[in-house]
Amino acid sequence: MPYALQVPHAGGPDVFERVEVDRPVPGPGQLLVRVAAAGVNFIETYQRSGVYQVSYPLVPGSEGAGTVEEVGPDVTRFSVGDRVATAEGSGSYADFMVLDADKALRVPDGVSDEVAGAIPLQGMTAHYLINNSYRVQPGDTVLTYAGAGGVGQLLIQLLKLRGATVFTTTSTPDKAELARAAGADHVLAYDEVPDRVRELTDGRGVEVVYDGIGKDTFEGSLDALRTRGTLVLFGGASGQVPPFDLQQLNAHGSLTVTRPKLADFLLDAEERTWRSSELFGLVADGTLNVAIGERFALEDAGAAHRALESRATTGKVILVPGGTTDRG
Ligand SMILES: NC(=O)c1ccc[n+]([C@@H]2O[C@H](COP(=O)([O-])OP(=O)(O)OC[C@H]3O[C@@H](n4cnc5c(N)ncnc54)[C@H](OP(=O)(O)O)[C@@H]3O)[C@@H](O)[C@H]2O)c1
C-alpha cells in the first residue's frame, strides 16, 4: 500500500508518522504523480514546528518530481508516462501526489528525476530574487549568506553568470570550499559582516543583500548596504526578524527593504515557464550545477528536518520514496 509521512500536530522533527494511504484519484485538471524525489525546504520546518499556521494532520512537501501515472478529466497537456516536477504541489512527502496540471513543469531529457525534484523551489527562488526583487546588473556587488546552502549555491552561480561580484558567509571551512566552488568571490565568517564587506568595497557597501537568515543577520545586512541599497529579506533560518522601526531605512541611507515569497513570483503560466525553462536549460547544458548534498529515505523525513535545522546540510536535501538514506 502507498504511504505518506504525516505531521499529526505541531512538534519537533520526531513528530512525523508514517501512514498508509489509499492511492489518490486525480480530479478534473489534475495529475497523479508517482514521486521519485521530494525536495525538502525550510518552509516545511516552519510548518511542522508551528511557526507558520497550517492545519494538521499535514503531509508536507510542495516540491517534487516523478512520473505521471494517471491523468484526470480535462487534462490536455500531459499524458501517462510524462516526467514532471513542481514547486507548487502539496503532499510530496509521499509515494504519490495529486498535482494541478497547470502547476506541473515538464522535465526535459538530460535532467534526472532527482535533480528535477531538487531544483524547482530553490531554483525559481534564486531566479526571482536576481531578476525581480532586485534586478542584478553586471558589475553589481552582492552579499548573500549561507553560500553552501541550497538556495545559496544556486544563487551564487546565477549571480556570477550575471557578472556580479559575490560576497557570502559560511559557518565552516568545508562549507567555505563549496561556496568558492560555486563561484563566490569573497567567503567570510558571519562576524566579518559588515566590516569586511565595507573594506572590500572601498567603504561603499554592496548594492543588494539577499538575506535568508533573518533574525541573526538583519542588522548586519542593513550596515553592509551602500546608500540607496536594497535588502531582500527572503527567509528566517535563524528566526524571523522582529518588528522594526522604518526610520532605520532613512538612517542607513534611504534603503529599500522587501520581504518576498515565491508564490507571488509564479503568478501565471508565462512566469512559471520563463523561470523553469531557463533553469532546466542551464542544468541540461551543464552550466548550472545542482548540488544534492543529502538524500534521505522518505521515512527519514524527521532526520532530514533535524539536519537542515541544525546547519548540518549542504546544497539540496531530498527525500527518496523507496530509497535509502545517504548523507553525502
Ligand atoms: N521567500 C522565498 O521565496 C524562499 C524560498 C525558498 C527558501 N527561502 C528561505 O531561504 C533560506 C535558505 O533556505 P534553504 O532551503 O536553501 O536552506 P539552506 O541555506 O540549505 O540551509 C540553511 C543554512 O542557513 C545557515 N544558517 C545560519 N544561521 C542558521 C541557524 N540559526 N539555523 C539554521 N541555519 C542557519 C546555515 O548555513 P551555514 O552553516 O553556512 O551558516 C544553514 O545550512 C531559508 O530561510 C528559507 O526559508 C525563502
The ligand as an SDF file (V2000), in Angstrom:
LIG
                    3D

 48 52  0  0  0  0  0  0  0  0999 V2000
   10.9720   33.5790    0.3400 N   0  0  0  0  0  0  0  0  0  0  0  0
   11.1210   32.5840   -0.5120 C   0  0  0  0  0  0  0  0  0  0  0  0
   10.5600   32.6140   -1.6260 O   0  0  0  0  0  0  0  0  0  0  0  0
   12.0070   31.4370   -0.1290 C   0  0  0  0  0  0  0  0  0  0  0  0
   12.0860   30.2990   -0.9530 C   0  0  0  0  0  0  0  0  0  0  0  0
   12.9950   29.2860   -0.6040 C   0  0  0  0  0  0  0  0  0  0  0  0
   13.7560   29.3960    0.5430 C   0  0  0  0  0  0  0  0  0  0  0  0
   13.6080   30.5010    1.3300 N   0  0  0  0  0  0  0  0  0  0  0  0
   14.4330   30.6830    2.5430 C   0  0  0  0  0  0  0  0  0  0  0  0
   15.7810   30.6290    2.1690 O   0  0  0  0  0  0  0  0  0  0  0  0
   16.5600   30.2540    3.3080 C   0  0  0  0  0  0  0  0  0  0  0  0
   17.5300   29.1780    2.8650 C   0  0  0  0  0  0  0  0  0  0  0  0
   16.7820   28.0400    2.5220 O   0  0  0  0  0  0  0  0  0  0  0  0
   17.4950   26.7080    2.0250 P   0  0  0  0  0  0  0  0  0  0  0  0
   16.4280   25.6960    1.8860 O   0  0  0  0  0  0  0  0  0  0  0  0
   18.3630   27.0000    0.8880 O   0  0  0  0  0  0  0  0  0  0  0  0
   18.3720   26.3160    3.3060 O   0  0  0  0  0  0  0  0  0  0  0  0
   19.9470   26.1830    3.3870 P   0  0  0  0  0  0  0  0  0  0  0  0
   20.5590   27.5000    3.0410 O   0  0  0  0  0  0  0  0  0  0  0  0
   20.3690   24.9870    2.6430 O   0  0  0  0  0  0  0  0  0  0  0  0
   20.1350   25.8910    4.9170 O   0  0  0  0  0  0  0  0  0  0  0  0
   20.1050   26.9540    5.8360 C   0  0  0  0  0  0  0  0  0  0  0  0
   21.5250   27.4610    6.1190 C   0  0  0  0  0  0  0  0  0  0  0  0
   21.4080   28.6820    6.8070 O   0  0  0  0  0  0  0  0  0  0  0  0
   22.5580   28.8750    7.5900 C   0  0  0  0  0  0  0  0  0  0  0  0
   22.1710   29.3000    8.9460 N   0  0  0  0  0  0  0  0  0  0  0  0
   22.6430   30.4090    9.5480 C   0  0  0  0  0  0  0  0  0  0  0  0
   22.1200   30.5070   10.7650 N   0  0  0  0  0  0  0  0  0  0  0  0
   21.3210   29.4390   10.9620 C   0  0  0  0  0  0  0  0  0  0  0  0
   20.5250   28.9850   12.0450 C   0  0  0  0  0  0  0  0  0  0  0  0
   20.4580   29.6640   13.2090 N   0  0  0  0  0  0  0  0  0  0  0  0
   19.8450   27.8220   11.9140 N   0  0  0  0  0  0  0  0  0  0  0  0
   19.8850   27.1240   10.7650 C   0  0  0  0  0  0  0  0  0  0  0  0
   20.6260   27.5180    9.6810 N   0  0  0  0  0  0  0  0  0  0  0  0
   21.3410   28.6720    9.7960 C   0  0  0  0  0  0  0  0  0  0  0  0
   23.3190   27.5340    7.6210 C   0  0  0  0  0  0  0  0  0  0  0  0
   24.4610   27.6400    6.7740 O   0  0  0  0  0  0  0  0  0  0  0  0
   25.8730   27.9860    7.4930 P   0  0  0  0  0  0  0  0  0  0  0  0
   26.0930   26.8320    8.4440 O   0  0  0  0  0  0  0  0  0  0  0  0
   26.8730   28.0610    6.4220 O   0  0  0  0  0  0  0  0  0  0  0  0
   25.6440   29.2690    8.2040 O   0  0  0  0  0  0  0  0  0  0  0  0
   22.3190   26.5530    7.0350 C   0  0  0  0  0  0  0  0  0  0  0  0
   22.9340   25.4700    6.3950 O   0  0  0  0  0  0  0  0  0  0  0  0
   15.5710   29.8140    4.3780 C   0  0  0  0  0  0  0  0  0  0  0  0
   15.3960   30.8630    5.2780 O   0  0  0  0  0  0  0  0  0  0  0  0
   14.2900   29.6070    3.5950 C   0  0  0  0  0  0  0  0  0  0  0  0
   13.1280   29.7990    4.3810 O   0  0  0  0  0  0  0  0  0  0  0  0
   12.7550   31.5010    1.0070 C   0  0  0  0  0  0  0  0  0  0  0  0
  1  2  1  0
  2  3  2  0
  2  4  1  0
  4  5  1  0
  4 48  2  0
  5  6  2  0
  6  7  1  0
  7  8  2  0
  8  9  1  0
  8 48  1  0
  9 10  1  0
  9 46  1  0
 10 11  1  0
 11 12  1  0
 11 44  1  0
 12 13  1  0
 13 14  1  0
 14 15  2  0
 14 16  1  0
 14 17  1  0
 17 18  1  0
 18 19  2  0
 18 20  1  0
 18 21  1  0
 21 22  1  0
 22 23  1  0
 23 24  1  0
 23 42  1  0
 24 25  1  0
 25 26  1  0
 25 36  1  0
 26 27  1  0
 26 35  1  0
 27 28  2  0
 28 29  1  0
 29 30  1  0
 29 35  2  0
 30 31  1  0
 30 32  2  0
 32 33  1  0
 33 34  2  0
 34 35  1  0
 36 37  1  0
 36 42  1  0
 37 38  1  0
 38 39  2  0
 38 40  1  0
 38 41  1  0
 42 43  1  0
 44 45  1  0
 44 46  1  0
 46 47  1  0
M  CHG  2   8   1  16  -1
M  END
$$$$
